[in-house]
Structure formats: structure tokens, C-alpha cells
């Protein structure tokens, strides 16, 4: 579950820094249509809490000062139901939503390594070594 606040900011920073995102794109695809996930992955603009909820990136939206309380509330609700049922349901949905995410992440990591050889990526790496 993802809980966002009014001021939460979601932004993939790899592409604006000259890299391909090396993992997690499959997870974005599981949460939203591919065209929307692609826009989020490009990271050219932040996604704030209200839009994150509308896009399916977040499950809940709360006021900034209620984040901790909402987190505790949801954790308490989950803890109050049979753990074995929660675990089994989580396993089912993990497979249903993310199926071959590990395989896809491995592919992305391969693309990332290849992409890191580009001049643009090397320039980004040099900025971090100064």
C-alpha cells in the first residue's frame, strides 16, 4: 500500500540524469496504464499526492499531518485480521500483479549496464565523481 500526502512528491530521476531506470518499471505498469507509467518513468515532471492517487500510484491520500496516524491505522487493521489469510492473499496478488517482475527487472538492469556506456550516461557519472 502506498499512502501519499498532499505534498508527497513522486519522481523517477534516472532519465533526467541521463540513465534508463534500472528497476521498478514493471511495478509501475502493474499500477497504471503503460502510457501513464512511461510518463512517470521519464521523470520530467514530479507527480504530487493528489495526482498520484488519481493515477493509481498511491492507494490513499491524507493531509500531511495525518500520515503517521493513517499508517498506524492501516497497519492496525491489517494486524487485526488472520495473518495467514493476509499472507496468502499478498502472495497471490504479488504474483498476479508482478508476475515476472524479477525477470523484467533483470532485463532492465541489462539495459542499464548497456546504457551506462553512452556518452550522456558517462557525463552523468563524472558529475558524481567531482
Backbone as ProteinMPNN parsed JSONL, in Angstrom:
{"seq_chain_A": "XXXXXXXXXXXXXXXXXXXXXXXXXXXXXXXXXXXXXXXXXXXXXXXXXXXXXXXXXXXXXXXXXXXXXXXXXXXXXXXXXXXXXXXXXXXXXXXXXXXXXXXXXXXXXXXXXXXXXXXXXXXXXXXXXX", "coords_chain_A": {"N_chain_A": [[0.842, -1.185, 0.0], [0.446, 2.222, -0.743], [0.728, 5.273, 0.726], [0.004, 8.549, 0.264], [0.65, 12.043, 0.774], [-0.745, 15.357, 0.667], [1.415, 16.873, -0.158], [3.27, 15.034, -0.988], [5.829, 13.897, -3.144], [6.458, 12.279, -6.082], [8.876, 11.007, -8.187], [10.744, 9.755, -10.794], [14.141, 9.774, -11.164], [16.158, 8.925, -12.836], [16.098, 9.061, -15.747], [16.026, 11.919, -16.308], [18.617, 12.392, -15.434], [20.173, 11.212, -17.305], [20.134, 8.432, -17.542], [18.696, 5.132, -18.017], [15.937, 3.889, -16.213], [16.812, 1.478, -13.867], [15.277, -0.494, -12.579], [12.006, -1.487, -11.36], [10.114, -0.564, -13.239], [8.263, -2.394, -14.133], [6.664, -2.644, -11.912], [5.447, -0.125, -11.888], [3.937, -0.391, -14.232], [2.147, -2.304, -13.341], [0.521, -0.834, -11.721], [-0.683, 1.165, -13.202], [-1.877, 2.329, -16.444], [0.226, 1.559, -19.261], [1.06, 3.772, -20.871], [0.792, 5.917, -19.101], [2.486, 5.075, -17.065], [4.887, 5.201, -18.428], [5.188, 7.958, -18.769], [5.511, 8.719, -16.083], [7.878, 7.302, -15.52], [9.712, 8.587, -17.196], [10.197, 10.892, -15.782], [10.265, 13.679, -16.125], [8.667, 15.488, -14.909], [7.401, 16.119, -11.622], [5.141, 14.008, -9.755], [2.581, 14.772, -7.733], [0.943, 14.151, -4.567], [-2.104, 14.225, -4.809], [-2.439, 13.767, -7.619], [-1.021, 11.395, -7.839], [-2.688, 9.645, -6.463], [-4.952, 9.727, -8.164], [-3.834, 8.616, -10.482], [-3.311, 6.047, -9.708], [-0.948, 5.448, -8.565], [-0.694, 5.875, -5.891], [-2.433, 4.591, -3.021], [-3.895, 5.756, -1.011], [-4.755, 9.048, 0.105], [-3.798, 11.528, 2.248], [-3.9, 14.282, 4.606], [-0.891, 16.109, 5.264], [-0.176, 16.16, 8.017], [-1.484, 13.941, 8.963], [-0.332, 11.614, 8.119], [1.276, 9.75, 9.643], [-0.635, 8.803, 11.491], [-2.525, 7.633, 9.757], [-0.986, 5.611, 8.633], [-0.463, 4.019, 10.897], [-3.115, 3.322, 11.505], [-3.927, 1.769, 9.235], [-2.013, -0.296, 9.403], [-2.767, -1.387, 11.842], [-5.357, -2.28, 11.211], [-4.77, -4.268, 9.317], [-3.248, -5.957, 10.928], [-5.179, -6.909, 12.596], [-6.637, -8.856, 11.341], [-6.75, -12.328, 10.302], [-3.464, -13.452, 10.056], [-2.439, -15.495, 8.403], [-4.242, -15.528, 6.312], [-3.947, -12.955, 5.277], [-1.278, -13.109, 4.436], [-1.425, -15.161, 2.481], [-3.138, -13.98, 0.616], [-1.612, -11.749, -0.073], [0.555, -13.029, -1.287], [-0.731, -14.149, -3.514], [-1.595, -11.812, -4.928], [0.842, -10.564, -5.307], [2.056, -12.219, -7.149], [0.083, -12.105, -9.182], [0.06, -9.375, -9.817], [2.743, -8.679, -10.192], [3.96, -10.78, -11.381], [6.269, -11.723, -13.496], [8.129, -9.845, -12.652], [10.709, -9.86, -11.564], [12.193, -11.027, -13.606], [11.786, -9.111, -15.581], [12.953, -6.887, -14.3], [15.601, -7.784, -14.257], [16.139, -7.712, -16.986], [15.887, -4.946, -17.389], [18.054, -4.11, -15.828], [20.132, -5.101, -17.379], [19.797, -3.535, -19.686], [20.329, -1.1, -18.474], [23.061, -1.34, -17.757], [24.171, -1.515, -20.343], [23.322, 0.945, -21.355], [24.73, 2.664, -19.712], [27.155, 2.922, -20.91], [26.949, 4.901, -22.777], [27.786, 8.209, -23.974], [26.322, 10.288, -22.778], [25.441, 9.109, -20.373], [27.903, 8.556, -19.193], [28.807, 11.147, -18.802], [27.031, 11.963, -16.81], [27.823, 10.224, -14.74], [30.408, 11.217, -14.306], [29.813, 13.69, -13.17], [29.116, 12.953, -10.586], [31.49, 12.189, -9.499], [33.012, 14.319, -8.977]], "CA_chain_A": [[0.0, 0.0, 0.0], [1.163, 3.488, -0.812], [-0.016, 6.383, 1.312], [0.578, 9.836, -0.141], [0.091, 13.241, 1.386], [-0.983, 16.446, -0.287], [2.683, 17.398, -0.67], [4.173, 13.959, -1.417], [6.345, 14.091, -4.492], [6.97, 11.065, -6.694], [9.564, 11.355, -9.427], [11.88, 8.921, -11.186], [15.178, 10.734, -11.521], [17.2, 8.366, -13.687], [16.065, 9.572, -17.121], [16.539, 13.295, -16.361], [20.054, 12.385, -15.172], [20.88, 10.589, -18.416], [20.134, 6.973, -17.449], [17.426, 4.415, -18.042], [15.594, 3.39, -14.885], [17.292, 0.095, -13.866], [14.35, -1.431, -11.947], [10.74, -0.939, -10.91], [9.159, -0.154, -14.272], [7.186, -3.386, -14.168], [5.767, -2.28, -10.813], [4.632, 0.995, -12.36], [2.966, -0.942, -15.181], [1.117, -3.027, -12.598], [-0.332, 0.127, -11.031], [-1.325, 2.136, -14.087], [-1.695, 2.021, -17.866], [1.613, 1.684, -19.717], [1.344, 5.14, -21.336], [0.953, 6.753, -17.915], [3.71, 4.608, -16.405], [6.012, 5.718, -19.21], [5.323, 9.386, -18.414], [6.08, 8.767, -14.734], [9.255, 6.802, -15.592], [10.563, 9.6, -17.822], [10.604, 11.762, -14.686], [10.466, 15.078, -16.493], [7.866, 16.314, -14.011], [7.002, 15.359, -10.439], [3.74, 13.663, -9.544], [2.27, 15.071, -6.34], [-0.015, 13.266, -3.921], [-3.436, 14.083, -5.416], [-2.347, 13.129, -8.936], [-0.574, 10.017, -7.599], [-3.893, 8.883, -6.133], [-5.775, 9.637, -9.375], [-3.169, 7.739, -11.441], [-3.169, 4.701, -9.181], [0.381, 5.305, -7.992], [-0.937, 5.828, -4.447], [-3.703, 3.967, -2.638], [-4.583, 6.654, -0.079], [-4.272, 10.416, 0.157], [-4.134, 12.133, 3.54], [-3.215, 15.54, 4.916], [0.482, 15.886, 5.702], [-0.089, 15.895, 9.452], [-2.187, 12.699, 9.292], [0.351, 10.472, 7.516], [1.649, 8.759, 10.653], [-1.866, 8.223, 12.029], [-3.124, 6.757, 8.734], [-0.116, 4.441, 8.535], [-0.753, 3.174, 12.071], [-4.486, 2.821, 11.361], [-3.937, 0.678, 8.261], [-1.239, -1.404, 9.96], [-3.616, -1.999, 12.868], [-6.436, -3.013, 10.55], [-4.195, -5.49, 8.748], [-2.814, -6.823, 12.033], [-6.344, -7.444, 13.308], [-7.252, -9.956, 10.601], [-5.869, -13.502, 10.356], [-2.202, -13.268, 9.351], [-2.272, -16.496, 7.352], [-5.073, -15.103, 5.174], [-3.291, -11.769, 4.701], [-0.075, -13.573, 3.742], [-1.81, -15.895, 1.272], [-3.678, -13.003, -0.329], [-0.473, -10.963, -0.547], [1.313, -13.863, -2.237], [-1.497, -14.239, -4.753], [-1.548, -10.558, -5.664], [2.213, -10.29, -5.723], [2.235, -12.953, -8.401], [-0.848, -11.605, -10.193], [0.425, -8.005, -10.215], [4.139, -8.51, -10.554], [4.348, -11.981, -12.1], [7.67, -11.907, -13.858], [8.82, -8.583, -12.406], [12.139, -10.114, -11.354], [12.757, -11.236, -14.937], [11.773, -7.81, -16.244], [13.975, -6.06, -13.659], [16.908, -8.258, -14.74], [16.271, -7.16, -18.336], [16.153, -3.52, -17.234], [19.419, -3.967, -15.346], [20.984, -5.324, -18.536], [19.701, -2.307, -20.483], [21.003, -0.048, -17.715], [24.505, -1.517, -17.925], [24.476, -1.139, -21.724], [23.078, 2.38, -21.491], [25.78, 3.383, -18.966], [28.311, 3.11, -21.781], [26.742, 6.059, -23.655], [28.482, 9.432, -23.553], [25.446, 11.022, -21.867], [25.498, 8.448, -19.067], [29.249, 8.757, -18.651], [28.85, 12.532, -18.323], [26.328, 11.969, -15.528], [28.696, 9.573, -13.758], [31.508, 12.137, -13.99], [29.306, 14.738, -12.256], [29.079, 12.416, -9.238], [32.846, 11.92, -9.01], [33.697, 15.61, -8.753]], "C_chain_A": [[0.876, 1.233, 0.0], [0.242, 4.576, -0.273], [0.709, 7.663, 0.922], [-0.062, 10.945, 0.674], [-0.121, 14.284, 0.299], [0.319, 16.934, -0.915], [3.684, 16.3, -1.047], [4.582, 14.2, -2.859], [6.946, 12.772, -4.962], [7.649, 11.472, -7.994], [10.725, 10.393, -9.648], [12.954, 9.864, -11.707], [16.24, 10.19, -12.474], [17.225, 9.002, -15.074], [16.519, 11.032, -17.188], [18.043, 13.394, -16.09], [20.845, 11.625, -16.231], [20.95, 9.068, -18.379], [18.757, 6.416, -17.738], [17.173, 3.935, -16.607], [15.955, 1.91, -14.811], [16.356, -0.914, -13.208], [13.027, -0.717, -11.658], [9.743, -0.543, -11.973], [7.987, -1.126, -14.356], [6.174, -3.099, -13.064], [4.886, -1.099, -11.189], [3.555, 0.5, -13.321], [1.838, -1.683, -14.472], [0.113, -2.073, -11.955], [-1.123, 1.034, -11.961], [-1.131, 1.734, -15.539], [-0.26, 2.319, -18.311], [1.957, 3.1, -20.178], [1.575, 6.083, -20.158], [2.227, 6.374, -17.177], [4.938, 5.151, -17.12], [6.254, 7.189, -18.874], [5.943, 9.542, -17.03], [7.553, 8.353, -14.77], [10.194, 7.818, -16.233], [11.011, 10.64, -16.797], [10.805, 13.221, -15.019], [9.63, 16.034, -15.653], [7.488, 15.483, -12.79], [5.506, 15.046, -10.461], [3.483, 13.88, -8.058], [1.11, 14.203, -5.863], [-1.378, 13.133, -4.586], [-3.41, 13.396, -6.786], [-1.909, 11.673, -8.785], [-1.768, 9.132, -7.264], [-4.746, 8.675, -7.388], [-5.174, 8.671, -10.393], [-3.089, 6.282, -10.988], [-1.785, 4.428, -8.609], [0.302, 5.224, -6.471], [-2.304, 5.204, -4.2], [-4.553, 4.872, -1.75], [-3.952, 8.033, -0.187], [-4.741, 11.014, 1.474], [-3.421, 13.472, 3.675], [-1.833, 15.217, 5.473], [0.563, 15.471, 7.168], [-0.805, 14.614, 9.881], [-1.489, 11.444, 8.755], [0.664, 9.382, 8.54], [0.408, 8.049, 11.2], [-2.505, 7.256, 11.032], [-2.305, 5.482, 8.582], [-0.388, 3.484, 9.689], [-2.143, 2.559, 11.98], [-4.532, 1.624, 10.407], [-3.158, -0.533, 8.77], [-2.055, -2.134, 11.022], [-4.753, -2.809, 12.263], [-5.919, -4.321, 9.967], [-3.794, -6.473, 9.848], [-3.99, -7.479, 12.739], [-7.033, -8.587, 12.562], [-6.276, -11.127, 10.552], [-4.639, -13.371, 9.455], [-2.039, -14.252, 8.194], [-3.074, -16.118, 6.107], [-4.477, -13.879, 4.482], [-2.085, -12.204, 3.882], [-0.415, -14.286, 2.443], [-2.331, -14.939, 0.202], [-2.561, -12.152, -0.911], [0.334, -11.755, -1.567], [0.581, -13.963, -3.567], [-1.354, -12.953, -5.568], [-0.148, -10.174, -6.074], [2.485, -10.986, -7.042], [1.342, -12.391, -9.506], [-0.437, -10.225, -10.706], [1.831, -7.908, -10.768], [4.725, -9.712, -11.257], [5.825, -12.158, -12.357], [8.467, -10.609, -13.69], [10.315, -8.793, -12.225], [12.845, -10.318, -12.7], [12.849, -9.901, -15.676], [12.819, -6.869, -15.644], [15.375, -6.481, -14.096], [17.17, -7.717, -16.146], [16.589, -5.661, -18.263], [17.58, -3.277, -16.748], [20.414, -4.163, -16.484], [20.977, -4.087, -19.436], [20.436, -1.157, -19.798], [22.523, -0.137, -17.893], [24.938, -1.1, -19.336], [24.379, 0.371, -21.911], [24.173, 3.199, -20.797], [27.036, 3.604, -19.798], [28.158, 4.328, -22.691], [27.467, 7.282, -23.1], [27.64, 10.225, -22.558], [25.493, 10.432, -20.461], [26.859, 8.64, -18.41], [29.397, 10.184, -18.112], [28.147, 12.653, -16.974], [27.198, 11.35, -14.445], [29.844, 10.493, -13.354], [31.061, 13.25, -13.048], [29.332, 14.252, -10.817], [30.478, 12.15, -8.674], [33.631, 13.197, -8.748], [33.515, 16.064, -7.333]], "O_chain_A": [[1.914, 1.279, 0.66], [-0.873, 4.767, -0.758], [1.891, 7.832, 1.221], [-1.169, 10.801, 1.194], [0.284, 14.096, -0.849], [0.331, 17.362, -2.069], [4.827, 16.603, -1.389], [3.784, 14.647, -3.684], [7.835, 12.218, -4.314], [7.07, 12.195, -8.805], [11.585, 10.239, -8.781], [12.692, 10.668, -12.602], [17.136, 10.932, -12.877], [18.283, 9.439, -15.527], [17.33, 11.365, -18.052], [18.675, 14.377, -16.477], [22.048, 11.415, -16.078], [21.742, 8.471, -19.108], [17.765, 7.144, -17.708], [18.115, 3.613, -15.882], [15.452, 1.134, -15.624], [16.631, -2.112, -13.279], [12.95, 0.511, -11.709], [8.607, -0.21, -11.637], [6.854, -0.723, -14.62], [4.972, -3.288, -13.252], [3.703, -1.074, -10.847], [2.401, 0.918, -13.237], [0.702, -1.69, -14.947], [-1.021, -2.462, -11.676], [-2.129, 1.613, -11.551], [-0.296, 0.879, -15.833], [0.382, 3.229, -17.788], [3.055, 3.579, -19.895], [2.451, 6.947, -20.212], [2.965, 7.244, -16.717], [5.922, 5.519, -16.477], [7.399, 7.612, -18.715], [6.803, 10.399, -16.827], [8.386, 8.983, -14.12], [11.361, 7.901, -15.848], [12.094, 11.21, -16.931], [11.459, 13.938, -14.261], [9.852, 17.245, -15.676], [7.277, 14.275, -12.904], [4.719, 15.738, -11.108], [4.109, 13.232, -7.219], [0.394, 13.602, -6.663], [-1.781, 12.015, -4.906], [-4.254, 12.549, -7.077], [-2.378, 10.809, -9.525], [-1.85, 7.995, -7.729], [-5.21, 7.563, -7.643], [-5.911, 7.978, -11.095], [-2.829, 5.389, -11.795], [-1.485, 3.302, -8.212], [1.136, 4.578, -5.837], [-3.203, 5.274, -5.038], [-5.78, 4.768, -1.739], [-2.776, 8.172, -0.524], [-5.933, 11.01, 1.779], [-2.464, 13.759, 2.954], [-1.636, 14.166, 6.084], [1.289, 14.539, 7.516], [-0.737, 14.239, 11.052], [-1.999, 10.336, 8.918], [0.346, 8.214, 8.317], [0.408, 6.828, 11.353], [-2.974, 6.185, 11.416], [-2.863, 4.397, 8.421], [-0.527, 2.279, 9.481], [-2.33, 1.397, 12.34], [-5.11, 0.587, 10.734], [-3.592, -1.671, 8.59], [-2.034, -3.363, 11.088], [-5.074, -3.895, 12.744], [-6.558, -5.364, 10.107], [-3.983, -7.681, 9.706], [-3.819, -8.498, 13.409], [-7.931, -9.223, 13.114], [-5.077, -10.926, 10.745], [-4.762, -13.201, 8.242], [-1.555, -13.88, 7.126], [-2.635, -16.36, 4.982], [-4.499, -13.777, 3.255], [-1.886, -11.73, 2.763], [0.224, -14.051, 1.417], [-2.003, -15.076, -0.976], [-2.559, -11.862, -2.108], [0.749, -11.215, -2.592], [1.2, -13.873, -4.627], [-1.032, -12.998, -6.755], [0.033, -9.517, -7.1], [3.08, -10.403, -7.949], [1.791, -12.22, -10.64], [-0.572, -9.94, -11.896], [2.088, -7.148, -11.702], [5.877, -9.672, -11.69], [6.548, -12.69, -11.515], [9.362, -10.312, -14.481], [11.11, -7.977, -12.691], [13.959, -9.836, -12.902], [13.858, -9.6, -16.314], [13.494, -6.141, -16.372], [16.244, -5.63, -14.286], [18.289, -7.313, -16.461], [17.454, -5.169, -18.987], [18.241, -2.344, -17.204], [21.428, -3.468, -16.548], [22.03, -3.645, -19.896], [21.085, -0.343, -20.456], [23.185, 0.868, -18.149], [25.948, -0.416, -19.503], [25.237, 0.992, -22.538], [24.504, 4.298, -21.242], [27.894, 4.401, -19.417], [29.13, 4.752, -23.316], [27.727, 7.371, -21.9], [28.177, 10.776, -21.597], [25.576, 11.166, -19.476], [26.944, 8.862, -17.203], [30.039, 10.398, -17.083], [28.619, 13.369, -16.092], [27.299, 11.896, -13.346], [30.213, 10.542, -12.18], [31.845, 13.707, -12.216], [29.549, 15.052, -9.907], [30.618, 11.908, -7.475], [34.791, 13.146, -8.34], [34.016, 17.122, -6.955]]}, "name": "protein", "num_of_chains": 1, "seq": "XXXXXXXXXXXXXXXXXXXXXXXXXXXXXXXXXXXXXXXXXXXXXXXXXXXXXXXXXXXXXXXXXXXXXXXXXXXXXXXXXXXXXXXXXXXXXXXXXXXXXXXXXXXXXXXXXXXXXXXXXXXXXXXXXX"}
